[in-house]
């Protein structure tokens, strides 16, 4: 598997594209809640995130309130 090199010589093995949709959010939360059950090393995981501007205000608020704290708690790199 090719890995993405990041600062400090650590490699990123898993890149998750998170667009605030139901599917990508559910996948992301599953990985954060129990990474070992899915064979995921969160220290080697990166989440790519971009807003298009068409998101519902409630969706953005829920992401900020629930998902971003999980990413911080697990120290997952968010780009």
N, CA, C and O atoms as a Maestro MAE file, in Angstrom:
{
 s_m_m2io_version
 :::
 2.0.0
}

f_m_ct {
 s_m_title
 :::
 protein
 m_atom[316] {
  # First column is atom index #
  i_m_mmod_type
  r_m_x_coord
  r_m_y_coord
  r_m_z_coord
  i_m_residue_number
  s_m_chain_name
  s_m_pdb_residue_name
  s_m_pdb_atom_name
  i_m_atomic_number
  :::
  1 25 0.844 -1.175 0.000 1 A "UNK " " N  " 7
  2 3 0.000 0.000 0.000 1 A "UNK " " CA " 6
  3 2 0.885 1.231 0.000 1 A "UNK " " C  " 6
  4 15 1.820 1.324 0.795 1 A "UNK " " O  " 8
  5 25 0.601 2.175 -0.880 2 A "UNK " " N  " 7
  6 3 1.307 3.444 -0.870 2 A "UNK " " CA " 6
  7 2 0.746 4.310 0.236 2 A "UNK " " C  " 6
  8 15 -0.468 4.379 0.429 2 A "UNK " " O  " 8
  9 25 1.625 4.965 0.954 3 A "UNK " " N  " 7
  10 3 1.202 5.820 2.051 3 A "UNK " " CA " 6
  11 2 1.518 7.268 1.713 3 A "UNK " " C  " 6
  12 15 2.483 7.549 1.002 3 A "UNK " " O  " 8
  13 25 0.722 8.168 2.211 4 A "UNK " " N  " 7
  14 3 0.942 9.596 2.037 4 A "UNK " " CA " 6
  15 2 1.908 10.036 3.117 4 A "UNK " " C  " 6
  16 15 1.659 9.821 4.303 4 A "UNK " " O  " 8
  17 25 3.017 10.657 2.712 5 A "UNK " " N  " 7
  18 3 3.984 11.121 3.705 5 A "UNK " " CA " 6
  19 2 3.488 12.409 4.334 5 A "UNK " " C  " 6
  20 15 2.944 13.276 3.650 5 A "UNK " " O  " 8
  21 25 3.678 12.528 5.632 6 A "UNK " " N  " 7
  22 3 3.288 13.750 6.319 6 A "UNK " " CA " 6
  23 2 4.436 14.250 7.175 6 A "UNK " " C  " 6
  24 15 5.423 13.540 7.366 6 A "UNK " " O  " 8
  25 25 4.321 15.435 7.680 7 A "UNK " " N  " 7
  26 3 5.376 16.048 8.460 7 A "UNK " " CA " 6
  27 2 5.788 15.142 9.616 7 A "UNK " " C  " 6
  28 15 4.939 14.524 10.258 7 A "UNK " " O  " 8
  29 25 7.077 15.064 9.876 8 A "UNK " " N  " 7
  30 3 7.588 14.259 10.982 8 A "UNK " " CA " 6
  31 2 7.901 12.834 10.577 8 A "UNK " " C  " 6
  32 15 8.257 12.024 11.433 8 A "UNK " " O  " 8
  33 25 7.781 12.496 9.289 9 A "UNK " " N  " 7
  34 3 8.135 11.179 8.828 9 A "UNK " " CA " 6
  35 2 7.070 10.117 9.046 9 A "UNK " " C  " 6
  36 15 7.267 8.970 8.644 9 A "UNK " " O  " 8
  37 25 5.943 10.462 9.671 10 A "UNK " " N  " 7
  38 3 4.871 9.481 9.839 10 A "UNK " " CA " 6
  39 2 4.113 9.360 8.521 10 A "UNK " " C  " 6
  40 15 4.002 10.326 7.766 10 A "UNK " " O  " 8
  41 25 3.606 8.190 8.258 11 A "UNK " " N  " 7
  42 3 2.854 7.959 7.032 11 A "UNK " " CA " 6
  43 2 1.369 7.851 7.333 11 A "UNK " " C  " 6
  44 15 0.967 7.364 8.390 11 A "UNK " " O  " 8
  45 25 0.571 8.309 6.398 12 A "UNK " " N  " 7
  46 3 -0.876 8.184 6.491 12 A "UNK " " CA " 6
  47 2 -1.278 7.011 5.615 12 A "UNK " " C  " 6
  48 15 -0.993 6.997 4.417 12 A "UNK " " O  " 8
  49 25 -1.940 6.029 6.210 13 A "UNK " " N  " 7
  50 3 -2.353 4.844 5.466 13 A "UNK " " CA " 6
  51 2 -3.805 4.907 5.027 13 A "UNK " " C  " 6
  52 15 -4.186 4.278 4.039 13 A "UNK " " O  " 8
  53 25 -4.619 5.667 5.759 14 A "UNK " " N  " 7
  54 3 -6.041 5.740 5.441 14 A "UNK " " CA " 6
  55 2 -6.450 7.190 5.311 14 A "UNK " " C  " 6
  56 15 -6.210 8.001 6.206 14 A "UNK " " O  " 8
  57 25 -7.076 7.512 4.179 15 A "UNK " " N  " 7
  58 3 -7.622 8.844 3.957 15 A "UNK " " CA " 6
  59 2 -9.132 8.691 3.821 15 A "UNK " " C  " 6
  60 15 -9.625 7.954 2.967 15 A "UNK " " O  " 8
  61 25 -9.856 9.406 4.682 16 A "UNK " " N  " 7
  62 3 -11.314 9.365 4.661 16 A "UNK " " CA " 6
  63 2 -11.813 10.700 4.103 16 A "UNK " " C  " 6
  64 15 -11.457 11.760 4.618 16 A "UNK " " O  " 8
  65 25 -12.624 10.649 3.066 17 A "UNK " " N  " 7
  66 3 -13.209 11.847 2.490 17 A "UNK " " CA " 6
  67 2 -14.539 12.099 3.184 17 A "UNK " " C  " 6
  68 15 -15.476 11.313 3.047 17 A "UNK " " O  " 8
  69 25 -14.620 13.189 3.926 18 A "UNK " " N  " 7
  70 3 -15.813 13.497 4.716 18 A "UNK " " CA " 6
  71 2 -16.487 14.738 4.162 18 A "UNK " " C  " 6
  72 15 -15.970 15.847 4.304 18 A "UNK " " O  " 8
  73 25 -17.635 14.556 3.534 19 A "UNK " " N  " 7
  74 3 -18.368 15.667 2.949 19 A "UNK " " CA " 6
  75 2 -19.602 16.063 3.729 19 A "UNK " " C  " 6
  76 15 -20.455 16.778 3.203 19 A "UNK " " O  " 8
  77 25 -19.722 15.619 4.970 20 A "UNK " " N  " 7
  78 3 -20.856 15.890 5.859 20 A "UNK " " CA " 6
  79 2 -22.111 15.115 5.494 20 A "UNK " " C  " 6
  80 15 -23.156 15.306 6.117 20 A "UNK " " O  " 8
  81 25 -22.026 14.251 4.504 21 A "UNK " " N  " 7
  82 3 -23.178 13.422 4.162 21 A "UNK " " CA " 6
  83 2 -23.405 12.335 5.196 21 A "UNK " " C  " 6
  84 15 -22.547 12.077 6.040 21 A "UNK " " O  " 8
  85 25 -24.554 11.708 5.126 22 A "UNK " " N  " 7
  86 3 -24.918 10.665 6.084 22 A "UNK " " CA " 6
  87 2 -23.939 9.496 6.028 22 A "UNK " " C  " 6
  88 15 -23.475 9.025 7.066 22 A "UNK " " O  " 8
  89 25 -23.624 9.029 4.826 23 A "UNK " " N  " 7
  90 3 -22.758 7.857 4.693 23 A "UNK " " CA " 6
  91 2 -21.341 8.131 5.178 23 A "UNK " " C  " 6
  92 15 -20.792 7.348 5.953 23 A "UNK " " O  " 8
  93 25 -20.740 9.232 4.732 24 A "UNK " " N  " 7
  94 3 -19.358 9.502 5.137 24 A "UNK " " CA " 6
  95 2 -19.274 9.828 6.630 24 A "UNK " " C  " 6
  96 15 -18.283 9.494 7.278 24 A "UNK " " O  " 8
  97 25 -20.296 10.472 7.175 25 A "UNK " " N  " 7
  98 3 -20.299 10.769 8.611 25 A "UNK " " CA " 6
  99 2 -20.443 9.491 9.424 25 A "UNK " " C  " 6
  100 15 -19.751 9.316 10.427 25 A "UNK " " O  " 8
  101 25 -21.339 8.592 9.002 26 A "UNK " " N  " 7
  102 3 -21.516 7.324 9.717 26 A "UNK " " CA " 6
  103 2 -20.229 6.505 9.679 26 A "UNK " " C  " 6
  104 15 -19.831 5.939 10.697 26 A "UNK " " O  " 8
  105 25 -19.580 6.433 8.533 27 A "UNK " " N  " 7
  106 3 -18.325 5.702 8.406 27 A "UNK " " CA " 6
  107 2 -17.271 6.300 9.330 27 A "UNK " " C  " 6
  108 15 -16.583 5.576 10.050 27 A "UNK " " O  " 8
  109 25 -17.148 7.613 9.305 28 A "UNK " " N  " 7
  110 3 -16.157 8.291 10.126 28 A "UNK " " CA " 6
  111 2 -16.384 8.043 11.615 28 A "UNK " " C  " 6
  112 15 -15.436 7.746 12.342 28 A "UNK " " O  " 8
  113 25 -17.614 8.160 12.069 29 A "UNK " " N  " 7
  114 3 -17.924 7.954 13.485 29 A "UNK " " CA " 6
  115 2 -17.640 6.504 13.890 29 A "UNK " " C  " 6
  116 15 -17.121 6.260 14.979 29 A "UNK " " O  " 8
  117 25 -17.977 5.535 13.019 30 A "UNK " " N  " 7
  118 3 -17.669 4.132 13.312 30 A "UNK " " CA " 6
  119 2 -16.174 3.928 13.513 30 A "UNK " " C  " 6
  120 15 -15.756 3.235 14.440 30 A "UNK " " O  " 8
  121 25 -15.373 4.529 12.647 31 A "UNK " " N  " 7
  122 3 -13.926 4.393 12.752 31 A "UNK " " CA " 6
  123 2 -13.411 5.028 14.039 31 A "UNK " " C  " 6
  124 15 -12.503 4.493 14.675 31 A "UNK " " O  " 8
  125 25 -13.979 6.157 14.422 32 A "UNK " " N  " 7
  126 3 -13.524 6.849 15.620 32 A "UNK " " CA " 6
  127 2 -13.936 6.123 16.895 32 A "UNK " " C  " 6
  128 15 -13.187 6.115 17.872 32 A "UNK " " O  " 8
  129 25 -15.102 5.520 16.894 33 A "UNK " " N  " 7
  130 3 -15.603 4.855 18.094 33 A "UNK " " CA " 6
  131 2 -14.912 3.526 18.371 33 A "UNK " " C  " 6
  132 15 -14.733 3.155 19.531 33 A "UNK " " O  " 8
  133 25 -14.524 2.807 17.328 34 A "UNK " " N  " 7
  134 3 -13.900 1.495 17.535 34 A "UNK " " CA " 6
  135 2 -12.946 1.177 16.389 34 A "UNK " " C  " 6
  136 15 -13.223 0.293 15.578 34 A "UNK " " O  " 8
  137 25 -11.829 1.892 16.318 35 A "UNK " " N  " 7
  138 3 -10.926 1.708 15.182 35 A "UNK " " CA " 6
  139 2 -10.341 0.302 15.073 35 A "UNK " " C  " 6
  140 15 -10.163 -0.201 13.964 35 A "UNK " " O  " 8
  141 25 -10.042 -0.334 16.193 36 A "UNK " " N  " 7
  142 3 -9.430 -1.664 16.124 36 A "UNK " " CA " 6
  143 2 -10.381 -2.702 15.531 36 A "UNK " " C  " 6
  144 15 -9.932 -3.665 14.910 36 A "UNK " " O  " 8
  145 25 -11.670 -2.519 15.713 37 A "UNK " " N  " 7
  146 3 -12.643 -3.450 15.140 37 A "UNK " " CA " 6
  147 2 -12.648 -3.390 13.610 37 A "UNK " " C  " 6
  148 15 -13.111 -4.315 12.943 37 A "UNK " " O  " 8
  149 25 -12.130 -2.297 13.073 38 A "UNK " " N  " 7
  150 3 -12.114 -2.117 11.618 38 A "UNK " " CA " 6
  151 2 -10.700 -2.127 11.052 38 A "UNK " " C  " 6
  152 15 -10.490 -1.846 9.872 38 A "UNK " " O  " 8
  153 25 -9.722 -2.458 11.918 39 A "UNK " " N  " 7
  154 3 -8.345 -2.526 11.464 39 A "UNK " " CA " 6
  155 2 -7.755 -1.166 11.124 39 A "UNK " " C  " 6
  156 15 -6.906 -1.059 10.239 39 A "UNK " " O  " 8
  157 25 -8.197 -0.132 11.818 40 A "UNK " " N  " 7
  158 3 -7.767 1.231 11.522 40 A "UNK " " CA " 6
  159 2 -6.837 1.737 12.628 40 A "UNK " " C  " 6
  160 15 -7.127 1.598 13.816 40 A "UNK " " O  " 8
  161 25 -5.723 2.321 12.213 41 A "UNK " " N  " 7
  162 3 -4.801 2.989 13.130 41 A "UNK " " CA " 6
  163 2 -5.060 4.485 12.990 41 A "UNK " " C  " 6
  164 15 -4.645 5.097 12.006 41 A "UNK " " O  " 8
  165 25 -5.743 5.076 13.969 42 A "UNK " " N  " 7
  166 3 -6.123 6.483 13.877 42 A "UNK " " CA " 6
  167 2 -4.918 7.406 13.822 42 A "UNK " " C  " 6
  168 15 -5.014 8.515 13.296 42 A "UNK " " O  " 8
  169 25 -3.785 6.966 14.357 43 A "UNK " " N  " 7
  170 3 -2.571 7.777 14.281 43 A "UNK " " CA " 6
  171 2 -2.063 7.892 12.850 43 A "UNK " " C  " 6
  172 15 -1.270 8.779 12.534 43 A "UNK " " O  " 8
  173 25 -2.525 6.987 11.984 44 A "UNK " " N  " 7
  174 3 -2.101 6.987 10.584 44 A "UNK " " CA " 6
  175 2 -3.277 7.244 9.646 44 A "UNK " " C  " 6
  176 15 -3.303 6.780 8.506 44 A "UNK " " O  " 8
  177 25 -4.255 8.001 10.162 45 A "UNK " " N  " 7
  178 3 -5.469 8.308 9.407 45 A "UNK " " CA " 6
  179 2 -5.579 9.812 9.201 45 A "UNK " " C  " 6
  180 15 -5.250 10.595 10.091 45 A "UNK " " O  " 8
  181 25 -6.037 10.204 8.034 46 A "UNK " " N  " 7
  182 3 -6.269 11.601 7.710 46 A "UNK " " CA " 6
  183 2 -7.700 11.746 7.190 46 A "UNK " " C  " 6
  184 15 -8.172 10.913 6.416 46 A "UNK " " O  " 8
  185 25 -8.377 12.792 7.614 47 A "UNK " " N  " 7
  186 3 -9.731 13.076 7.136 47 A "UNK " " CA " 6
  187 2 -9.668 14.316 6.257 47 A "UNK " " C  " 6
  188 15 -9.238 15.382 6.698 47 A "UNK " " O  " 8
  189 25 -10.101 14.165 5.007 48 A "UNK " " N  " 7
  190 3 -10.189 15.299 4.091 48 A "UNK " " CA " 6
  191 2 -11.616 15.828 4.133 48 A "UNK " " C  " 6
  192 15 -12.576 15.065 4.032 48 A "UNK " " O  " 8
  193 25 -11.741 17.138 4.283 49 A "UNK " " N  " 7
  194 3 -13.060 17.732 4.479 49 A "UNK " " CA " 6
  195 2 -13.147 19.045 3.707 49 A "UNK " " C  " 6
  196 15 -12.244 19.878 3.777 49 A "UNK " " O  " 8
  197 25 -14.232 19.217 2.977 50 A "UNK " " N  " 7
  198 3 -14.457 20.470 2.275 50 A "UNK " " CA " 6
  199 2 -15.954 20.748 2.230 50 A "UNK " " C  " 6
  200 15 -16.761 19.871 1.920 50 A "UNK " " O  " 8
  201 25 -16.294 21.963 2.542 51 A "UNK " " N  " 7
  202 3 -17.692 22.389 2.460 51 A "UNK " " CA " 6
  203 2 -17.938 23.031 1.106 51 A "UNK " " C  " 6
  204 15 -17.099 23.779 0.605 51 A "UNK " " O  " 8
  205 25 -19.085 22.738 0.517 52 A "UNK " " N  " 7
  206 3 -19.420 23.323 -0.774 52 A "UNK " " CA " 6
  207 2 -20.231 24.607 -0.620 52 A "UNK " " C  " 6
  208 15 -20.329 25.407 -1.551 52 A "UNK " " O  " 8
  209 25 -20.810 24.792 0.565 53 A "UNK " " N  " 7
  210 3 -21.661 25.956 0.790 53 A "UNK " " CA " 6
  211 2 -23.136 25.622 0.657 53 A "UNK " " C  " 6
  212 15 -23.990 26.456 0.960 53 A "UNK " " O  " 8
  213 25 -23.446 24.408 0.205 54 A "UNK " " N  " 7
  214 3 -24.838 23.988 0.035 54 A "UNK " " CA " 6
  215 2 -25.352 23.162 1.206 54 A "UNK " " C  " 6
  216 15 -26.470 22.651 1.157 54 A "UNK " " O  " 8
  217 25 -24.552 23.024 2.255 55 A "UNK " " N  " 7
  218 3 -24.958 22.213 3.402 55 A "UNK " " CA " 6
  219 2 -26.042 22.939 4.200 55 A "UNK " " C  " 6
  220 15 -26.069 24.168 4.271 55 A "UNK " " O  " 8
  221 25 -26.916 22.160 4.787 56 A "UNK " " N  " 7
  222 3 -27.923 22.733 5.667 56 A "UNK " " CA " 6
  223 2 -27.240 23.291 6.904 56 A "UNK " " C  " 6
  224 15 -26.285 22.685 7.389 56 A "UNK " " O  " 8
  225 25 -27.689 24.415 7.429 57 A "UNK " " N  " 7
  226 3 -27.080 24.973 8.647 57 A "UNK " " CA " 6
  227 2 -27.076 23.971 9.809 57 A "UNK " " C  " 6
  228 15 -26.113 23.916 10.573 57 A "UNK " " O  " 8
  229 25 -28.131 23.192 9.944 58 A "UNK " " N  " 7
  230 3 -28.189 22.196 11.032 58 A "UNK " " CA " 6
  231 2 -27.122 21.117 10.837 58 A "UNK " " C  " 6
  232 15 -26.557 20.627 11.815 58 A "UNK " " O  " 8
  233 25 -26.845 20.746 9.595 59 A "UNK " " N  " 7
  234 3 -25.824 19.738 9.310 59 A "UNK " " CA " 6
  235 2 -24.458 20.245 9.742 59 A "UNK " " C  " 6
  236 15 -23.695 19.523 10.383 59 A "UNK " " O  " 8
  237 25 -24.151 21.483 9.390 60 A "UNK " " N  " 7
  238 3 -22.863 22.077 9.784 60 A "UNK " " CA " 6
  239 2 -22.771 22.184 11.309 60 A "UNK " " C  " 6
  240 15 -21.719 21.918 11.891 60 A "UNK " " O  " 8
  241 25 -23.866 22.571 11.948 61 A "UNK " " N  " 7
  242 3 -23.872 22.706 13.411 61 A "UNK " " CA " 6
  243 2 -23.659 21.360 14.091 61 A "UNK " " C  " 6
  244 15 -22.909 21.264 15.062 61 A "UNK " " O  " 8
  245 25 -24.321 20.314 13.581 62 A "UNK " " N  " 7
  246 3 -24.156 18.980 14.169 62 A "UNK " " CA " 6
  247 2 -22.735 18.460 13.980 62 A "UNK " " C  " 6
  248 15 -22.180 17.831 14.881 62 A "UNK " " O  " 8
  249 25 -22.148 18.719 12.821 63 A "UNK " " N  " 7
  250 3 -20.767 18.307 12.587 63 A "UNK " " CA " 6
  251 2 -19.833 18.990 13.591 63 A "UNK " " C  " 6
  252 15 -18.947 18.355 14.163 63 A "UNK " " O  " 8
  253 25 -20.042 20.272 13.790 64 A "UNK " " N  " 7
  254 3 -19.210 21.018 14.748 64 A "UNK " " CA " 6
  255 2 -19.419 20.547 16.181 64 A "UNK " " C  " 6
  256 15 -18.475 20.474 16.968 64 A "UNK " " O  " 8
  257 25 -20.645 20.234 16.500 65 A "UNK " " N  " 7
  258 3 -20.977 19.861 17.878 65 A "UNK " " CA " 6
  259 2 -20.565 18.428 18.221 65 A "UNK " " C  " 6
  260 15 -20.131 18.164 19.342 65 A "UNK " " O  " 8
  261 25 -20.698 17.500 17.268 66 A "UNK " " N  " 7
  262 3 -20.495 16.086 17.579 66 A "UNK " " CA " 6
  263 2 -19.249 15.460 16.949 66 A "UNK " " C  " 6
  264 15 -18.501 14.759 17.631 66 A "UNK " " O  " 8
  265 25 -19.018 15.702 15.661 67 A "UNK " " N  " 7
  266 3 -17.946 14.987 14.968 67 A "UNK " " CA " 6
  267 2 -16.582 15.651 15.179 67 A "UNK " " C  " 6
  268 15 -15.596 14.957 15.427 67 A "UNK " " O  " 8
  269 25 -16.512 16.955 15.085 68 A "UNK " " N  " 7
  270 3 -15.223 17.617 15.278 68 A "UNK " " CA " 6
  271 2 -14.619 17.340 16.655 68 A "UNK " " C  " 6
  272 15 -13.410 17.131 16.747 68 A "UNK " " O  " 8
  273 25 -15.419 17.329 17.732 69 A "UNK " " N  " 7
  274 3 -14.836 16.950 19.025 69 A "UNK " " CA " 6
  275 2 -14.292 15.515 19.050 69 A "UNK " " C  " 6
  276 15 -13.294 15.246 19.717 69 A "UNK " " O  " 8
  277 25 -14.941 14.594 18.328 70 A "UNK " " N  " 7
  278 3 -14.429 13.219 18.250 70 A "UNK " " CA " 6
  279 2 -13.077 13.184 17.539 70 A "UNK " " C  " 6
  280 15 -12.163 12.472 17.955 70 A "UNK " " O  " 8
  281 25 -12.963 13.958 16.466 71 A "UNK " " N  " 7
  282 3 -11.690 14.018 15.755 71 A "UNK " " CA " 6
  283 2 -10.590 14.571 16.659 71 A "UNK " " C  " 6
  284 15 -9.473 14.054 16.677 71 A "UNK " " O  " 8
  285 25 -10.910 15.614 17.401 72 A "UNK " " N  " 7
  286 3 -9.932 16.187 18.334 72 A "UNK " " CA " 6
  287 2 -9.564 15.193 19.431 72 A "UNK " " C  " 6
  288 15 -8.390 15.025 19.762 72 A "UNK " " O  " 8
  289 25 -10.571 14.541 19.985 73 A "UNK " " N  " 7
  290 3 -10.336 13.575 21.054 73 A "UNK " " CA " 6
  291 2 -9.386 12.464 20.630 73 A "UNK " " C  " 6
  292 15 -8.529 12.029 21.399 73 A "UNK " " O  " 8
  293 25 -9.554 12.015 19.393 74 A "UNK " " N  " 7
  294 3 -8.728 10.908 18.880 74 A "UNK " " CA " 6
  295 2 -7.488 11.391 18.124 74 A "UNK " " C  " 6
  296 15 -6.720 10.590 17.591 74 A "UNK " " O  " 8
  297 25 -7.307 12.714 18.088 75 A "UNK " " N  " 7
  298 3 -6.139 13.325 17.467 75 A "UNK " " CA " 6
  299 2 -5.960 12.908 16.024 75 A "UNK " " C  " 6
  300 15 -4.846 12.611 15.592 75 A "UNK " " O  " 8
  301 25 -7.058 12.885 15.272 76 A "UNK " " N  " 7
  302 3 -7.026 12.544 13.858 76 A "UNK " " CA " 6
  303 2 -6.790 13.823 13.062 76 A "UNK " " C  " 6
  304 15 -7.427 14.847 13.309 76 A "UNK " " O  " 8
  305 25 -5.891 13.754 12.128 77 A "UNK " " N  " 7
  306 3 -5.562 14.923 11.314 77 A "UNK " " CA " 6
  307 2 -6.733 15.247 10.395 77 A "UNK " " C  " 6
  308 15 -7.217 14.382 9.665 77 A "UNK " " O  " 8
  309 25 -7.188 16.505 10.437 78 A "UNK " " N  " 7
  310 3 -8.284 17.000 9.602 78 A "UNK " " CA " 6
  311 2 -7.718 18.018 8.633 78 A "UNK " " C  " 6
  312 15 -7.087 18.991 9.044 78 A "UNK " " O  " 8
  313 25 -7.942 17.796 7.343 79 A "UNK " " N  " 7
  314 3 -7.434 18.688 6.295 79 A "UNK " " CA " 6
  315 2 -8.615 19.237 5.524 79 A "UNK " " C  " 6
  316 15 -8.434 20.015 4.588 79 A "UNK " " O  " 8
  :::
 }
 m_bond[315] {
  # First column is bond index #
  i_m_from
  i_m_to
  i_m_order
  :::
  1 1 2 1
  2 2 3 1
  3 3 4 2
  4 3 5 1
  5 5 6 1
  6 6 7 1
  7 7 8 2
  8 7 9 1
  9 9 10 1
  10 10 11 1
  11 11 12 2
  12 11 13 1
  13 13 14 1
  14 14 15 1
  15 15 16 2
  16 15 17 1
  17 17 18 1
  18 18 19 1
  19 19 20 2
  20 19 21 1
  21 21 22 1
  22 22 23 1
  23 23 24 2
  24 23 25 1
  25 25 26 1
  26 26 27 1
  27 27 28 2
  28 27 29 1
  29 29 30 1
  30 30 31 1
  31 31 32 2
  32 31 33 1
  33 33 34 1
  34 34 35 1
  35 35 36 2
  36 35 37 1
  37 37 38 1
  38 38 39 1
  39 39 40 2
  40 39 41 1
  41 41 42 1
  42 42 43 1
  43 43 44 2
  44 43 45 1
  45 45 46 1
  46 46 47 1
  47 47 48 2
  48 47 49 1
  49 49 50 1
  50 50 51 1
  51 51 52 2
  52 51 53 1
  53 53 54 1
  54 54 55 1
  55 55 56 2
  56 55 57 1
  57 57 58 1
  58 58 59 1
  59 59 60 2
  60 59 61 1
  61 61 62 1
  62 62 63 1
  63 63 64 2
  64 63 65 1
  65 65 66 1
  66 66 67 1
  67 67 68 2
  68 67 69 1
  69 69 70 1
  70 70 71 1
  71 71 72 2
  72 71 73 1
  73 73 74 1
  74 74 75 1
  75 75 76 2
  76 75 77 1
  77 77 78 1
  78 78 79 1
  79 79 80 2
  80 79 81 1
  81 81 82 1
  82 82 83 1
  83 83 84 2
  84 83 85 1
  85 85 86 1
  86 86 87 1
  87 87 88 2
  88 87 89 1
  89 89 90 1
  90 90 91 1
  91 91 92 2
  92 91 93 1
  93 93 94 1
  94 94 95 1
  95 95 96 2
  96 95 97 1
  97 97 98 1
  98 98 99 1
  99 99 100 2
  100 99 101 1
  101 101 102 1
  102 102 103 1
  103 103 104 2
  104 103 105 1
  105 105 106 1
  106 106 107 1
  107 107 108 2
  108 107 109 1
  109 109 110 1
  110 110 111 1
  111 111 112 2
  112 111 113 1
  113 113 114 1
  114 114 115 1
  115 115 116 2
  116 115 117 1
  117 117 118 1
  118 118 119 1
  119 119 120 2
  120 119 121 1
  121 121 122 1
  122 122 123 1
  123 123 124 2
  124 123 125 1
  125 125 126 1
  126 126 127 1
  127 127 128 2
  128 127 129 1
  129 129 130 1
  130 130 131 1
  131 131 132 2
  132 131 133 1
  133 133 134 1
  134 134 135 1
  135 135 136 2
  136 135 137 1
  137 137 138 1
  138 138 139 1
  139 139 140 2
  140 139 141 1
  141 141 142 1
  142 142 143 1
  143 143 144 2
  144 143 145 1
  145 145 146 1
  146 146 147 1
  147 147 148 2
  148 147 149 1
  149 149 150 1
  150 150 151 1
  151 151 152 2
  152 151 153 1
  153 153 154 1
  154 154 155 1
  155 155 156 2
  156 155 157 1
  157 157 158 1
  158 158 159 1
  159 159 160 2
  160 159 161 1
  161 161 162 1
  162 162 163 1
  163 163 164 2
  164 163 165 1
  165 165 166 1
  166 166 167 1
  167 167 168 2
  168 167 169 1
  169 169 170 1
  170 170 171 1
  171 171 172 2
  172 171 173 1
  173 173 174 1
  174 174 175 1
  175 175 176 2
  176 175 177 1
  177 177 178 1
  178 178 179 1
  179 179 180 2
  180 179 181 1
  181 181 182 1
  182 182 183 1
  183 183 184 2
  184 183 185 1
  185 185 186 1
  186 186 187 1
  187 187 188 2
  188 187 189 1
  189 189 190 1
  190 190 191 1
  191 191 192 2
  192 191 193 1
  193 193 194 1
  194 194 195 1
  195 195 196 2
  196 195 197 1
  197 197 198 1
  198 198 199 1
  199 199 200 2
  200 199 201 1
  201 201 202 1
  202 202 203 1
  203 203 204 2
  204 203 205 1
  205 205 206 1
  206 206 207 1
  207 207 208 2
  208 207 209 1
  209 209 210 1
  210 210 211 1
  211 211 212 2
  212 211 213 1
  213 213 214 1
  214 214 215 1
  215 215 216 2
  216 215 217 1
  217 217 218 1
  218 218 219 1
  219 219 220 2
  220 219 221 1
  221 221 222 1
  222 222 223 1
  223 223 224 2
  224 223 225 1
  225 225 226 1
  226 226 227 1
  227 227 228 2
  228 227 229 1
  229 229 230 1
  230 230 231 1
  231 231 232 2
  232 231 233 1
  233 233 234 1
  234 234 235 1
  235 235 236 2
  236 235 237 1
  237 237 238 1
  238 238 239 1
  239 239 240 2
  240 239 241 1
  241 241 242 1
  242 242 243 1
  243 243 244 2
  244 243 245 1
  245 245 246 1
  246 246 247 1
  247 247 248 2
  248 247 249 1
  249 249 250 1
  250 250 251 1
  251 251 252 2
  252 251 253 1
  253 253 254 1
  254 254 255 1
  255 255 256 2
  256 255 257 1
  257 257 258 1
  258 258 259 1
  259 259 260 2
  260 259 261 1
  261 261 262 1
  262 262 263 1
  263 263 264 2
  264 263 265 1
  265 265 266 1
  266 266 267 1
  267 267 268 2
  268 267 269 1
  269 269 270 1
  270 270 271 1
  271 271 272 2
  272 271 273 1
  273 273 274 1
  274 274 275 1
  275 275 276 2
  276 275 277 1
  277 277 278 1
  278 278 279 1
  279 279 280 2
  280 279 281 1
  281 281 282 1
  282 282 283 1
  283 283 284 2
  284 283 285 1
  285 285 286 1
  286 286 287 1
  287 287 288 2
  288 287 289 1
  289 289 290 1
  290 290 291 1
  291 291 292 2
  292 291 293 1
  293 293 294 1
  294 294 295 1
  295 295 296 2
  296 295 297 1
  297 297 298 1
  298 298 299 1
  299 299 300 2
  300 299 301 1
  301 301 302 1
  302 302 303 1
  303 303 304 2
  304 303 305 1
  305 305 306 1
  306 306 307 1
  307 307 308 2
  308 307 309 1
  309 309 310 1
  310 310 311 1
  311 311 312 2
  312 311 313 1
  313 313 314 1
  314 314 315 1
  315 315 316 2
  :::
 }
}
